[in-house]
Amino acid sequence: MPVVFGQIVVGPPGSGKTTYCAAIQDYYNKCIADGSSRHVYIVNLDAANIDMPYECAIDLVDLITVDDVCDNLNLGPNGALMYCIEYIENNIDWLLKRLRSLVDKHSSSLPPPYILFDCPGQIELYTHHGSIHHIIEKLVKGVDLRLCCVTLIDSYYCSNSSNFISALLTSLSMMLHLELPHVNILSKIDLIERYGSLEYNIDFYTEVLDLSYLMKNKNFNKDKFQPKLAKKFRNFNKALCEVIQDYSLVSYIPLNVQDRLSIEKVNNTIDKANGFIFGHLKNDDLSQRTNLMSNAFGVEQFEYAKTAKIRENYTFADDEEGELED
């Protein structure tokens, strides 16, 4: 059985996981079908996700649904979803059998198979619960998958310092718990300032620069109703910032799923993380070998240039700076 590459797509509820999977599938299977480097299959692991905007190759709903668990075991939605994930962990052979069949039946006329796992939005599954971690281990051993964990965080969390620290801590916890190559994404970047202007430049949030600046922000943990409580949490958040910076693992890539160049940038980073760029070189294909060497040894853009288009299209910081100078 050939080596198969893929992504585990995780993140909080509403962060755009299903939309991301649909966009990646559409991009590779339709937009560049003639010259695509992969054929994308999607596996839905969310037992509550019934109406999907993408073509699903394997669907957990065929095995178990949240509604059935709620009706038969008298559990709430969250408890039912946790039960469904534990159920698929205990019945992993059901998933492994379908994955092997999917790869075996893959047409040789198509590009290599590439699998996206669309996971549920219960954040505790990726920070401290063991089921997803165990499922990943069994997938890697049972189907010889080369996976990268893709964490989507809504760019809304950049609008408030406390929310951003929460997002950073969530991303860090998932990176340590899941033990996979990891790429963190700020999703819905085209809507990043829909709740007001950012307190800092977009580079501050993508590169996770000196977090001590968050503590100096006059609006940080400002609470006119409970000033003592706000001061107490300020010290707590300061300690969290120190933990995040001590690990120095988290950074983000901005993504707008409607922008083809944005999708390409994200997937180039993921291809390096899960090894896809090394895994499907054709014999005597000079262009692929040249691209491989340029990715391995090429000079990265300066950090300011990486987010130039984001600042230009979706934020107003540069305009405001220009007005102040005038």
PyMOL commands that set and color helices and strands:
alter all, ss='L'
color gray80, all
select helices_A, chain A and resi 17-31+60-62+66-73+77-90+92-104+124-127+131-143+155-159+161-178+189-191+202-206+212-216+227-247+260-274+276-279+286-297+303-306+308-314+317-325
alter helices_A, ss='H'
color red, helices_A
select strands_A, chain A and resi 4-10+39-44+56-59+113-118+145-154+182-187+253-254
alter strands_A, ss='S'
color yellow, strands_A
deselect
rebuild
show_as cartoon
